[in-house]
C-alpha cells in the first residue's frame, strides 16, 4: 500500500509540474497525428507544419520540433546570408 501511495504521489507531482510551463494558450503539438490535423486546416503551403524529432545539445531526450515551411525557408535564407557575410570578411 505504501508503494502505491508513493507512485501516485510521484505521478501527481509530475503532472503538476507540467502545468508550470506557460504555453501562451497554444497547445503543444506532440504527435504527427496532431500535425496532420493542423495541416488539414491550413490552405497556404508556407503555413503547413513540418515536425522532426531532434536531439538537444543539453539532453539525450529527443524533442518534437515543429516549424512552418515558411519559417524553414527564412532560416535557410538567413543562414546563407550569414555565410556570405562571413566569407566577405
PDB file of N, CA, C and O in Angstrom:
ATOM      1  N   UNK A   1       0.826  -1.194   0.000  1.00  0.00           N
ATOM      2  CA  UNK A   1       0.000   0.000   0.000  1.00  0.00           C
ATOM      3  C   UNK A   1       0.866   1.252   0.000  1.00  0.00           C
ATOM      4  O   UNK A   1       0.527   2.254  -0.630  1.00  0.00           O
ATOM      5  N   UNK A   2       1.972   1.186   0.703  1.00  0.00           N
ATOM      6  CA  UNK A   2       2.869   2.325   0.799  1.00  0.00           C
ATOM      7  C   UNK A   2       3.491   2.643  -0.566  1.00  0.00           C
ATOM      8  O   UNK A   2       3.645   3.811  -0.923  1.00  0.00           O
ATOM      9  N   UNK A   3       3.848   1.596  -1.331  1.00  0.00           N
ATOM     10  CA  UNK A   3       4.444   1.795  -2.650  1.00  0.00           C
ATOM     11  C   UNK A   3       3.445   2.439  -3.610  1.00  0.00           C
ATOM     12  O   UNK A   3       3.804   3.310  -4.403  1.00  0.00           O
ATOM     13  N   UNK A   4       2.195   2.004  -3.529  1.00  0.00           N
ATOM     14  CA  UNK A   4       1.161   2.562  -4.402  1.00  0.00           C
ATOM     15  C   UNK A   4       0.963   4.044  -4.109  1.00  0.00           C
ATOM     16  O   UNK A   4       0.833   4.850  -5.030  1.00  0.00           O
ATOM     17  N   UNK A   5       0.942   4.399  -2.838  1.00  0.00           N
ATOM     18  CA  UNK A   5       0.792   5.807  -2.460  1.00  0.00           C
ATOM     19  C   UNK A   5       1.960   6.635  -2.976  1.00  0.00           C
ATOM     20  O   UNK A   5       1.771   7.751  -3.461  1.00  0.00           O
ATOM     21  N   UNK A   6       3.159   6.091  -2.870  1.00  0.00           N
ATOM     22  CA  UNK A   6       4.342   6.797  -3.334  1.00  0.00           C
ATOM     23  C   UNK A   6       4.299   6.987  -4.853  1.00  0.00           C
ATOM     24  O   UNK A   6       4.638   8.061  -5.351  1.00  0.00           O
ATOM     25  N   UNK A   7       3.891   5.969  -5.577  1.00  0.00           N
ATOM     26  CA  UNK A   7       3.794   6.060  -7.039  1.00  0.00           C
ATOM     27  C   UNK A   7       2.740   7.088  -7.442  1.00  0.00           C
ATOM     28  O   UNK A   7       2.966   7.878  -8.358  1.00  0.00           O
ATOM     29  N   UNK A   8       1.598   7.084  -6.769  1.00  0.00           N
ATOM     30  CA  UNK A   8       0.553   8.068  -7.067  1.00  0.00           C
ATOM     31  C   UNK A   8       1.027   9.485  -6.770  1.00  0.00           C
ATOM     32  O   UNK A   8       0.759  10.402  -7.546  1.00  0.00           O
ATOM     33  N   UNK A   9       1.722   9.670  -5.666  1.00  0.00           N
ATOM     34  CA  UNK A   9       2.245  10.979  -5.314  1.00  0.00           C
ATOM     35  C   UNK A   9       3.229  11.468  -6.367  1.00  0.00           C
ATOM     36  O   UNK A   9       3.184  12.629  -6.773  1.00  0.00           O
ATOM     37  N   UNK A  10       4.111  10.589  -6.808  1.00  0.00           N
ATOM     38  CA  UNK A  10       5.071  10.948  -7.844  1.00  0.00           C
ATOM     39  C   UNK A  10       4.359  11.314  -9.145  1.00  0.00           C
ATOM     40  O   UNK A  10       4.718  12.291  -9.801  1.00  0.00           O
ATOM     41  N   UNK A  11       3.355  10.531  -9.512  1.00  0.00           N
ATOM     42  CA  UNK A  11       2.589  10.807 -10.730  1.00  0.00           C
ATOM     43  C   UNK A  11       1.903  12.156 -10.676  1.00  0.00           C
ATOM     44  O   UNK A  11       1.956  12.921 -11.639  1.00  0.00           O
ATOM     45  N   UNK A  12       1.255  12.455  -9.551  1.00  0.00           N
ATOM     46  CA  UNK A  12       0.578  13.751  -9.412  1.00  0.00           C
ATOM     47  C   UNK A  12       1.575  14.904  -9.424  1.00  0.00           C
ATOM     48  O   UNK A  12       1.279  15.977  -9.949  1.00  0.00           O
ATOM     49  N   UNK A  13       2.742  14.689  -8.853  1.00  0.00           N
ATOM     50  CA  UNK A  13       3.770  15.723  -8.855  1.00  0.00           C
ATOM     51  C   UNK A  13       4.238  16.021 -10.268  1.00  0.00           C
ATOM     52  O   UNK A  13       4.399  17.183 -10.641  1.00  0.00           O
ATOM     53  N   UNK A  14       4.457  14.980 -11.052  1.00  0.00           N
ATOM     54  CA  UNK A  14       4.896  15.179 -12.429  1.00  0.00           C
ATOM     55  C   UNK A  14       3.835  15.885 -13.265  1.00  0.00           C
ATOM     56  O   UNK A  14       4.159  16.752 -14.076  1.00  0.00           O
ATOM     57  N   UNK A  15       2.589  15.524 -13.074  1.00  0.00           N
ATOM     58  CA  UNK A  15       1.503  16.170 -13.803  1.00  0.00           C
ATOM     59  C   UNK A  15       1.402  17.635 -13.389  1.00  0.00           C
ATOM     60  O   UNK A  15       1.162  18.504 -14.227  1.00  0.00           O
ATOM     61  N   UNK A  16       1.582  17.904 -12.120  1.00  0.00           N
ATOM     62  CA  UNK A  16       1.542  19.278 -11.633  1.00  0.00           C
ATOM     63  C   UNK A  16       2.676  20.114 -12.188  1.00  0.00           C
ATOM     64  O   UNK A  16       2.486  21.293 -12.487  1.00  0.00           O
ATOM     65  N   UNK A  17       3.841  19.531 -12.331  1.00  0.00           N
ATOM     66  CA  UNK A  17       4.995  20.257 -12.878  1.00  0.00           C
ATOM     67  C   UNK A  17       4.766  20.624 -14.338  1.00  0.00           C
ATOM     68  O   UNK A  17       5.227  21.673 -14.788  1.00  0.00           O
ATOM     69  N   UNK A  18       4.077  19.795 -15.071  1.00  0.00           N
ATOM     70  CA  UNK A  18       3.811  20.071 -16.478  1.00  0.00           C
ATOM     71  C   UNK A  18       3.011  21.354 -16.636  1.00  0.00           C
ATOM     72  O   UNK A  18       3.190  22.077 -17.616  1.00  0.00           O
ATOM     73  N   UNK A  19       2.129  21.645 -15.684  1.00  0.00           N
ATOM     74  CA  UNK A  19       1.288  22.832 -15.794  1.00  0.00           C
ATOM     75  C   UNK A  19       2.041  24.113 -15.448  1.00  0.00           C
ATOM     76  O   UNK A  19       1.497  25.201 -15.631  1.00  0.00           O
ATOM     77  N   UNK A  20       3.266  24.019 -14.956  1.00  0.00           N
ATOM     78  CA  UNK A  20       4.043  25.205 -14.620  1.00  0.00           C
ATOM     79  C   UNK A  20       4.553  25.935 -15.857  1.00  0.00           C
ATOM     80  O   UNK A  20       4.819  27.136 -15.795  1.00  0.00           O
ATOM     81  N   UNK A  21       4.692  25.242 -16.964  1.00  0.00           N
ATOM     82  CA  UNK A  21       5.229  25.839 -18.175  1.00  0.00           C
ATOM     83  C   UNK A  21       4.132  26.569 -18.929  1.00  0.00           C
ATOM     84  O   UNK A  21       3.077  26.004 -19.216  1.00  0.00           O
ATOM     85  N   UNK A  22       4.392  27.828 -19.245  1.00  0.00           N
ATOM     86  CA  UNK A  22       3.419  28.652 -19.960  1.00  0.00           C
ATOM     87  C   UNK A  22       3.503  28.356 -21.450  1.00  0.00           C
ATOM     88  O   UNK A  22       4.565  28.493 -22.057  1.00  0.00           O
ATOM     89  N   UNK A  23       2.393  27.955 -22.032  1.00  0.00           N
ATOM     90  CA  UNK A  23       2.377  27.657 -23.463  1.00  0.00           C
ATOM     91  C   UNK A  23       1.745  28.789 -24.266  1.00  0.00           C
ATOM     92  O   UNK A  23       1.526  28.654 -25.470  1.00  0.00           O
ATOM     93  N   UNK A  24       1.451  29.902 -23.603  1.00  0.00           N
ATOM     94  CA  UNK A  24       0.886  31.047 -24.297  1.00  0.00           C
ATOM     95  C   UNK A  24      -0.515  30.801 -24.832  1.00  0.00           C
ATOM     96  O   UNK A  24      -0.966  31.515 -25.728  1.00  0.00           O
ATOM     97  N   UNK A  25      -1.206  29.809 -24.302  1.00  0.00           N
ATOM     98  CA  UNK A  25      -2.547  29.500 -24.764  1.00  0.00           C
ATOM     99  C   UNK A  25      -2.577  28.619 -25.994  1.00  0.00           C
ATOM    100  O   UNK A  25      -3.651  28.248 -26.466  1.00  0.00           O
ATOM    101  N   UNK A  26      -1.405  28.277 -26.523  1.00  0.00           N
ATOM    102  CA  UNK A  26      -1.322  27.423 -27.701  1.00  0.00           C
ATOM    103  C   UNK A  26      -0.928  26.029 -27.245  1.00  0.00           C
ATOM    104  O   UNK A  26       0.132  25.855 -26.644  1.00  0.00           O
ATOM    105  N   UNK A  27      -1.752  25.040 -27.517  1.00  0.00           N
ATOM    106  CA  UNK A  27      -1.406  23.681 -27.080  1.00  0.00           C
ATOM    107  C   UNK A  27      -0.178  23.164 -27.804  1.00  0.00           C
ATOM    108  O   UNK A  27       0.013  23.436 -28.989  1.00  0.00           O
ATOM    109  N   UNK A  28       0.647  22.425 -27.100  1.00  0.00           N
ATOM    110  CA  UNK A  28       1.873  21.875 -27.670  1.00  0.00           C
ATOM    111  C   UNK A  28       1.549  20.697 -28.579  1.00  0.00           C
ATOM    112  O   UNK A  28       0.747  19.834 -28.224  1.00  0.00           O
ATOM    113  N   UNK A  29       2.166  20.666 -29.737  1.00  0.00           N
ATOM    114  CA  UNK A  29       1.974  19.567 -30.676  1.00  0.00           C
ATOM    115  C   UNK A  29       2.936  18.460 -30.287  1.00  0.00           C
ATOM    116  O   UNK A  29       4.140  18.689 -30.173  1.00  0.00           O
ATOM    117  N   UNK A  30       2.412  17.268 -30.085  1.00  0.00           N
ATOM    118  CA  UNK A  30       3.236  16.177 -29.583  1.00  0.00           C
ATOM    119  C   UNK A  30       3.258  14.947 -30.485  1.00  0.00           C
ATOM    120  O   UNK A  30       3.963  13.982 -30.192  1.00  0.00           O
ATOM    121  N   UNK A  31       2.497  14.969 -31.579  1.00  0.00           N
ATOM    122  CA  UNK A  31       2.466  13.782 -32.436  1.00  0.00           C
ATOM    123  C   UNK A  31       2.227  14.177 -33.895  1.00  0.00           C
ATOM    124  O   UNK A  31       1.743  15.269 -34.195  1.00  0.00           O
ATOM    125  N   UNK A  32       2.575  13.268 -34.774  1.00  0.00           N
ATOM    126  CA  UNK A  32       2.365  13.506 -36.202  1.00  0.00           C
ATOM    127  C   UNK A  32       0.875  13.595 -36.519  1.00  0.00           C
ATOM    128  O   UNK A  32       0.479  14.289 -37.455  1.00  0.00           O
ATOM    129  N   UNK A  33       0.060  12.904 -35.754  1.00  0.00           N
ATOM    130  CA  UNK A  33      -1.390  12.958 -35.948  1.00  0.00           C
ATOM    131  C   UNK A  33      -1.904  14.387 -35.731  1.00  0.00           C
ATOM    132  O   UNK A  33      -2.759  14.864 -36.478  1.00  0.00           O
ATOM    133  N   UNK A  34      -1.378  15.064 -34.707  1.00  0.00           N
ATOM    134  CA  UNK A  34      -1.769  16.445 -34.445  1.00  0.00           C
ATOM    135  C   UNK A  34      -1.273  17.368 -35.557  1.00  0.00           C
ATOM    136  O   UNK A  34      -1.966  18.315 -35.931  1.00  0.00           O
ATOM    137  N   UNK A  35      -0.084  17.099 -36.084  1.00  0.00           N
ATOM    138  CA  UNK A  35       0.461  17.889 -37.196  1.00  0.00           C
ATOM    139  C   UNK A  35      -0.438  17.742 -38.414  1.00  0.00           C
ATOM    140  O   UNK A  35      -0.779  18.732 -39.061  1.00  0.00           O
ATOM    141  N   UNK A  36      -0.821  16.510 -38.728  1.00  0.00           N
ATOM    142  CA  UNK A  36      -1.694  16.263 -39.879  1.00  0.00           C
ATOM    143  C   UNK A  36      -3.041  16.965 -39.716  1.00  0.00           C
ATOM    144  O   UNK A  36      -3.587  17.497 -40.682  1.00  0.00           O
ATOM    145  N   UNK A  37      -3.574  16.967 -38.495  1.00  0.00           N
ATOM    146  CA  UNK A  37      -4.848  17.640 -38.240  1.00  0.00           C
ATOM    147  C   UNK A  37      -4.703  19.142 -38.439  1.00  0.00           C
ATOM    148  O   UNK A  37      -5.587  19.780 -39.010  1.00  0.00           O
ATOM    149  N   UNK A  38      -3.602  19.709 -37.977  1.00  0.00           N
ATOM    150  CA  UNK A  38      -3.364  21.142 -38.162  1.00  0.00           C
ATOM    151  C   UNK A  38      -3.199  21.468 -39.645  1.00  0.00           C
ATOM    152  O   UNK A  38      -3.806  22.414 -40.148  1.00  0.00           O
ATOM    153  N   UNK A  39      -2.379  20.686 -40.338  1.00  0.00           N
ATOM    154  CA  UNK A  39      -2.130  20.938 -41.762  1.00  0.00           C
ATOM    155  C   UNK A  39      -3.397  20.828 -42.597  1.00  0.00           C
ATOM    156  O   UNK A  39      -3.496  21.459 -43.650  1.00  0.00           O
ATOM    157  N   UNK A  40      -4.360  20.044 -42.149  1.00  0.00           N
ATOM    158  CA  UNK A  40      -5.632  19.920 -42.869  1.00  0.00           C
ATOM    159  C   UNK A  40      -6.447  21.211 -42.783  1.00  0.00           C
ATOM    160  O   UNK A  40      -7.308  21.457 -43.627  1.00  0.00           O
ATOM    161  N   UNK A  41      -6.177  22.041 -41.760  1.00  0.00           N
ATOM    162  CA  UNK A  41      -6.931  23.287 -41.592  1.00  0.00           C
ATOM    163  C   UNK A  41      -6.269  24.477 -42.270  1.00  0.00           C
ATOM    164  O   UNK A  41      -6.858  25.556 -42.341  1.00  0.00           O
ATOM    165  N   UNK A  42      -5.041  24.292 -42.771  1.00  0.00           N
ATOM    166  CA  UNK A  42      -4.280  25.397 -43.365  1.00  0.00           C
ATOM    167  C   UNK A  42      -4.266  25.247 -44.880  1.00  0.00           C
ATOM    168  O   UNK A  42      -4.017  24.161 -45.405  1.00  0.00           O
ATOM    169  N   UNK A  43      -4.537  26.349 -45.579  1.00  0.00           N
ATOM    170  CA  UNK A  43      -4.574  26.263 -47.039  1.00  0.00           C
ATOM    171  C   UNK A  43      -3.253  26.671 -47.688  1.00  0.00           C
ATOM    172  O   UNK A  43      -2.873  26.100 -48.710  1.00  0.00           O
ATOM    173  N   UNK A  44      -2.546  27.646 -47.116  1.00  0.00           N
ATOM    174  CA  UNK A  44      -1.282  28.110 -47.702  1.00  0.00           C
ATOM    175  C   UNK A  44      -0.165  27.108 -47.416  1.00  0.00           C
ATOM    176  O   UNK A  44      -0.014  26.634 -46.290  1.00  0.00           O
ATOM    177  N   UNK A  45       0.608  26.797 -48.443  1.00  0.00           N
ATOM    178  CA  UNK A  45       1.686  25.820 -48.307  1.00  0.00           C
ATOM    179  C   UNK A  45       2.746  26.284 -47.309  1.00  0.00           C
ATOM    180  O   UNK A  45       3.299  25.470 -46.569  1.00  0.00           O
ATOM    181  N   UNK A  46       3.039  27.613 -47.283  1.00  0.00           N
ATOM    182  CA  UNK A  46       4.044  28.146 -46.363  1.00  0.00           C
ATOM    183  C   UNK A  46       3.629  28.040 -44.906  1.00  0.00           C
ATOM    184  O   UNK A  46       4.484  28.122 -44.024  1.00  0.00           O
ATOM    185  N   UNK A  47       2.349  27.859 -44.626  1.00  0.00           N
ATOM    186  CA  UNK A  47       1.862  27.774 -43.254  1.00  0.00           C
ATOM    187  C   UNK A  47       1.751  26.341 -42.742  1.00  0.00           C
ATOM    188  O   UNK A  47       1.385  26.130 -41.586  1.00  0.00           O
ATOM    189  N   UNK A  48       2.056  25.372 -43.566  1.00  0.00           N
ATOM    190  CA  UNK A  48       1.981  23.975 -43.142  1.00  0.00           C
ATOM    191  C   UNK A  48       3.157  23.649 -42.232  1.00  0.00           C
ATOM    192  O   UNK A  48       4.268  24.140 -42.432  1.00  0.00           O
ATOM    193  N   UNK A  49       2.898  22.812 -41.225  1.00  0.00           N
ATOM    194  CA  UNK A  49       3.931  22.428 -40.263  1.00  0.00           C
ATOM    195  C   UNK A  49       4.729  21.235 -40.751  1.00  0.00           C
ATOM    196  O   UNK A  49       4.193  20.317 -41.372  1.00  0.00           O
ATOM    197  N   UNK A  50       6.027  21.266 -40.458  1.00  0.00           N
ATOM    198  CA  UNK A  50       6.914  20.134 -40.678  1.00  0.00           C
ATOM    199  C   UNK A  50       7.599  19.888 -39.331  1.00  0.00           C
ATOM    200  O   UNK A  50       8.249  20.781 -38.789  1.00  0.00           O
ATOM    201  N   UNK A  51       7.452  18.688 -38.802  1.00  0.00           N
ATOM    202  CA  UNK A  51       7.999  18.391 -37.478  1.00  0.00           C
ATOM    203  C   UNK A  51       9.024  17.266 -37.554  1.00  0.00           C
ATOM    204  O   UNK A  51       8.885  16.325 -38.336  1.00  0.00           O
ATOM    205  N   UNK A  52      10.051  17.386 -36.726  1.00  0.00           N
ATOM    206  CA  UNK A  52      11.085  16.362 -36.631  1.00  0.00           C
ATOM    207  C   UNK A  52      11.413  16.125 -35.170  1.00  0.00           C
ATOM    208  O   UNK A  52      11.153  16.973 -34.316  1.00  0.00           O
ATOM    209  N   UNK A  53      11.977  14.983 -34.896  1.00  0.00           N
ATOM    210  CA  UNK A  53      12.479  14.708 -33.556  1.00  0.00           C
ATOM    211  C   UNK A  53      13.966  15.024 -33.560  1.00  0.00           C
ATOM    212  O   UNK A  53      14.739  14.414 -34.300  1.00  0.00           O
ATOM    213  N   UNK A  54      14.360  15.985 -32.725  1.00  0.00           N
ATOM    214  CA  UNK A  54      15.744  16.427 -32.699  1.00  0.00           C
ATOM    215  C   UNK A  54      16.339  16.237 -31.314  1.00  0.00           C
ATOM    216  O   UNK A  54      15.667  16.417 -30.299  1.00  0.00           O
ATOM    217  N   UNK A  55      17.607  15.873 -31.295  1.00  0.00           N
ATOM    218  CA  UNK A  55      18.320  15.685 -30.042  1.00  0.00           C
ATOM    219  C   UNK A  55      18.912  17.023 -29.620  1.00  0.00           C
ATOM    220  O   UNK A  55      19.607  17.674 -30.400  1.00  0.00           O
ATOM    221  N   UNK A  56      18.641  17.422 -28.409  1.00  0.00           N
ATOM    222  CA  UNK A  56      19.149  18.671 -27.876  1.00  0.00           C
ATOM    223  C   UNK A  56      20.619  18.531 -27.523  1.00  0.00           C
ATOM    224  O   UNK A  56      21.091  17.427 -27.251  1.00  0.00           O
ATOM    225  N   UNK A  57      21.343  19.638 -27.524  1.00  0.00           N
ATOM    226  CA  UNK A  57      22.753  19.586 -27.140  1.00  0.00           C
ATOM    227  C   UNK A  57      22.915  19.421 -25.632  1.00  0.00           C
ATOM    228  O   UNK A  57      23.980  19.022 -25.161  1.00  0.00           O
ATOM    229  N   UNK A  58      21.869  19.726 -24.879  1.00  0.00           N
ATOM    230  CA  UNK A  58      21.961  19.643 -23.421  1.00  0.00           C
ATOM    231  C   UNK A  58      21.311  18.401 -22.841  1.00  0.00           C
ATOM    232  O   UNK A  58      21.376  18.182 -21.631  1.00  0.00           O
ATOM    233  N   UNK A  59      20.684  17.581 -23.679  1.00  0.00           N
ATOM    234  CA  UNK A  59      19.962  16.423 -23.166  1.00  0.00           C
ATOM    235  C   UNK A  59      19.975  15.297 -24.193  1.00  0.00           C
ATOM    236  O   UNK A  59      20.088  15.542 -25.394  1.00  0.00           O
ATOM    237  N   UNK A  60      19.860  14.074 -23.716  1.00  0.00           N
ATOM    238  CA  UNK A  60      19.770  12.933 -24.617  1.00  0.00           C
ATOM    239  C   UNK A  60      18.335  12.664 -25.057  1.00  0.00           C
ATOM    240  O   UNK A  60      18.092  11.810 -25.910  1.00  0.00           O
ATOM    241  N   UNK A  61      17.405  13.380 -24.486  1.00  0.00           N
ATOM    242  CA  UNK A  61      15.996  13.186 -24.805  1.00  0.00           C
ATOM    243  C   UNK A  61      15.655  13.961 -26.075  1.00  0.00           C
ATOM    244  O   UNK A  61      15.875  15.170 -26.148  1.00  0.00           O
ATOM    245  N   UNK A  62      15.123  13.267 -27.065  1.00  0.00           N
ATOM    246  CA  UNK A  62      14.744  13.927 -28.316  1.00  0.00           C
ATOM    247  C   UNK A  62      13.478  14.747 -28.116  1.00  0.00           C
ATOM    248  O   UNK A  62      12.563  14.340 -27.400  1.00  0.00           O
ATOM    249  N   UNK A  63      13.444  15.897 -28.756  1.00  0.00           N
ATOM    250  CA  UNK A  63      12.291  16.779 -28.664  1.00  0.00           C
ATOM    251  C   UNK A  63      11.593  16.841 -30.018  1.00  0.00           C
ATOM    252  O   UNK A  63      12.234  16.737 -31.064  1.00  0.00           O
ATOM    253  N   UNK A  64      10.294  17.010 -29.985  1.00  0.00           N
ATOM    254  CA  UNK A  64       9.483  17.146 -31.187  1.00  0.00           C
ATOM    255  C   UNK A  64       9.501  18.625 -31.559  1.00  0.00           C
ATOM    256  O   UNK A  64       8.858  19.435 -30.891  1.00  0.00           O
ATOM    257  N   UNK A  65      10.227  18.987 -32.613  1.00  0.00           N
ATOM    258  CA  UNK A  65      10.393  20.384 -33.017  1.00  0.00           C
ATOM    259  C   UNK A  65       9.603  20.620 -34.295  1.00  0.00           C
ATOM    260  O   UNK A  65       9.757  19.894 -35.277  1.00  0.00           O
ATOM    261  N   UNK A  66       8.753  21.646 -34.270  1.00  0.00           N
ATOM    262  CA  UNK A  66       7.902  21.958 -35.422  1.00  0.00           C
ATOM    263  C   UNK A  66       8.164  23.374 -35.910  1.00  0.00           C
ATOM    264  O   UNK A  66       8.336  24.300 -35.118  1.00  0.00           O
ATOM    265  N   UNK A  67       8.192  23.522 -37.230  1.00  0.00           N
ATOM    266  CA  UNK A  67       8.302  24.823 -37.887  1.00  0.00           C
ATOM    267  C   UNK A  67       7.442  24.788 -39.132  1.00  0.00           C
ATOM    268  O   UNK A  67       7.192  23.732 -39.714  1.00  0.00           O
ATOM    269  N   UNK A  68       6.996  25.969 -39.525  1.00  0.00           N
ATOM    270  CA  UNK A  68       6.267  26.027 -40.793  1.00  0.00           C
ATOM    271  C   UNK A  68       7.279  25.998 -41.932  1.00  0.00           C
ATOM    272  O   UNK A  68       8.470  26.235 -41.733  1.00  0.00           O
ATOM    273  N   UNK A  69       6.784  25.706 -43.121  1.00  0.00           N
ATOM    274  CA  UNK A  69       7.656  25.688 -44.295  1.00  0.00           C
ATOM    275  C   UNK A  69       8.235  27.085 -44.527  1.00  0.00           C
ATOM    276  O   UNK A  69       9.388  27.221 -44.937  1.00  0.00           O
ATOM    277  N   UNK A  70       7.437  28.117 -44.266  1.00  0.00           N
ATOM    278  CA  UNK A  70       7.906  29.496 -44.401  1.00  0.00           C
ATOM    279  C   UNK A  70       9.031  29.811 -43.420  1.00  0.00           C
ATOM    280  O   UNK A  70      10.002  30.475 -43.783  1.00  0.00           O
ATOM    281  N   UNK A  71       8.905  29.336 -42.175  1.00  0.00           N
ATOM    282  CA  UNK A  71       9.956  29.547 -41.178  1.00  0.00           C
ATOM    283  C   UNK A  71      11.242  28.846 -41.600  1.00  0.00           C
ATOM    284  O   UNK A  71      12.330  29.405 -41.461  1.00  0.00           O
ATOM    285  N   UNK A  72      11.122  27.638 -42.107  1.00  0.00           N
ATOM    286  CA  UNK A  72      12.307  26.914 -42.566  1.00  0.00           C
ATOM    287  C   UNK A  72      12.997  27.655 -43.706  1.00  0.00           C
ATOM    288  O   UNK A  72      14.225  27.731 -43.744  1.00  0.00           O
ATOM    289  N   UNK A  73      12.218  28.197 -44.631  1.00  0.00           N
ATOM    290  CA  UNK A  73      12.789  28.933 -45.754  1.00  0.00           C
ATOM    291  C   UNK A  73      13.502  30.196 -45.276  1.00  0.00           C
ATOM    292  O   UNK A  73      14.590  30.518 -45.752  1.00  0.00           O
ATOM    293  N   UNK A  74      12.880  30.918 -44.323  1.00  0.00           N
ATOM    294  CA  UNK A  74      13.518  32.123 -43.779  1.00  0.00           C
ATOM    295  C   UNK A  74      14.813  31.790 -43.055  1.00  0.00           C
ATOM    296  O   UNK A  74      15.808  32.498 -43.210  1.00  0.00           O
ATOM    297  N   UNK A  75      14.812  30.723 -42.267  1.00  0.00           N
ATOM    298  CA  UNK A  75      16.025  30.321 -41.556  1.00  0.00           C
ATOM    299  C   UNK A  75      17.133  29.936 -42.530  1.00  0.00           C
ATOM    300  O   UNK A  75      18.296  30.274 -42.312  1.00  0.00           O
ATOM    301  N   UNK A  76      16.779  29.234 -43.596  1.00  0.00           N
ATOM    302  CA  UNK A  76      17.771  28.846 -44.602  1.00  0.00           C
ATOM    303  C   UNK A  76      18.359  30.077 -45.280  1.00  0.00           C
ATOM    304  O   UNK A  76      19.570  30.149 -45.487  1.00  0.00           O
ATOM    305  N   UNK A  77      17.518  31.044 -45.625  1.00  0.00           N
ATOM    306  CA  UNK A  77      17.993  32.275 -46.265  1.00  0.00           C
ATOM    307  C   UNK A  77      18.878  33.073 -45.305  1.00  0.00           C
ATOM    308  O   UNK A  77      19.919  33.587 -45.712  1.00  0.00           O
ATOM    309  N   UNK A  78      18.477  33.183 -44.038  1.00  0.00           N
ATOM    310  CA  UNK A  78      19.296  33.894 -43.052  1.00  0.00           C
ATOM    311  C   UNK A  78      20.654  33.215 -42.881  1.00  0.00           C
ATOM    312  O   UNK A  78      21.671  33.891 -42.727  1.00  0.00           O
ATOM    313  N   UNK A  79      20.673  31.898 -42.908  1.00  0.00           N
ATOM    314  CA  UNK A  79      21.935  31.157 -42.785  1.00  0.00           C
ATOM    315  C   UNK A  79      22.832  31.418 -43.992  1.00  0.00           C
ATOM    316  O   UNK A  79      24.036  31.621 -43.841  1.00  0.00           O
ATOM    317  N   UNK A  80      22.245  31.412 -45.189  1.00  0.00           N
ATOM    318  CA  UNK A  80      23.032  31.702 -46.393  1.00  0.00           C
ATOM    319  C   UNK A  80      23.605  33.116 -46.351  1.00  0.00           C
ATOM    320  O   UNK A  80      24.760  33.335 -46.715  1.00  0.00           O
ATOM    321  N   UNK A  81      22.787  34.080 -45.903  1.00  0.00           N
ATOM    322  CA  UNK A  81      23.259  35.464 -45.787  1.00  0.00           C
ATOM    323  C   UNK A  81      24.406  35.562 -44.772  1.00  0.00           C
ATOM    324  O   UNK A  81      25.381  36.275 -45.010  1.00  0.00           O
ATOM    325  N   UNK A  82      24.299  34.870 -43.674  1.00  0.00           N
ATOM    326  CA  UNK A  82      25.359  34.890 -42.654  1.00  0.00           C
ATOM    327  C   UNK A  82      26.655  34.292 -43.206  1.00  0.00           C
ATOM    328  O   UNK A  82      27.739  34.814 -42.945  1.00  0.00           O
ATOM    329  N   UNK A  83      26.549  33.214 -43.957  1.00  0.00           N
ATOM    330  CA  UNK A  83      27.738  32.604 -44.574  1.00  0.00           C
ATOM    331  C   UNK A  83      28.361  33.574 -45.576  1.00  0.00           C
ATOM    332  O   UNK A  83      29.583  33.711 -45.625  1.00  0.00           O
ATOM    333  N   UNK A  84      27.530  34.249 -46.376  1.00  0.00           N
ATOM    334  CA  UNK A  84      28.050  35.238 -47.331  1.00  0.00           C
ATOM    335  C   UNK A  84      28.751  36.378 -46.614  1.00  0.00           C
ATOM    336  O   UNK A  84      29.816  36.827 -47.039  1.00  0.00           O
ATOM    337  N   UNK A  85      28.149  36.847 -45.523  1.00  0.00           N
ATOM    338  CA  UNK A  85      28.721  37.945 -44.765  1.00  0.00           C
ATOM    339  C   UNK A  85      30.078  37.555 -44.192  1.00  0.00           C
ATOM    340  O   UNK A  85      31.028  38.336 -44.251  1.00  0.00           O
ATOM    341  N   UNK A  86      30.168  36.368 -43.647  1.00  0.00           N
ATOM    342  CA  UNK A  86      31.413  35.910 -43.045  1.00  0.00           C
ATOM    343  C   UNK A  86      32.477  35.688 -44.111  1.00  0.00           C
ATOM    344  O   UNK A  86      33.648  35.989 -43.880  1.00  0.00           O
ATOM    345  N   UNK A  87      32.096  35.170 -45.267  1.00  0.00           N
ATOM    346  CA  UNK A  87      33.072  34.897 -46.322  1.00  0.00           C
ATOM    347  C   UNK A  87      33.619  36.175 -46.952  1.00  0.00           C
ATOM    348  O   UNK A  87      34.722  36.165 -47.499  1.00  0.00           O
ATOM    349  N   UNK A  88      32.866  37.275 -46.885  1.00  0.00           N
ATOM    350  CA  UNK A  88      33.344  38.553 -47.421  1.00  0.00           C
ATOM    351  C   UNK A  88      34.413  39.177 -46.543  1.00  0.00           C
ATOM    352  O   UNK A  88      35.224  39.967 -47.026  1.00  0.00           O
ATOM    353  N   UNK A  89      34.429  38.842 -45.278  1.00  0.00           N
ATOM    354  CA  UNK A  89      35.371  39.469 -44.333  1.00  0.00           C
ATOM    355  C   UNK A  89      36.749  38.932 -44.459  1.00  0.00           C
ATOM    356  O   UNK A  89      37.646  39.361 -43.733  1.00  0.00           O
TER     357      UNK A  89
END
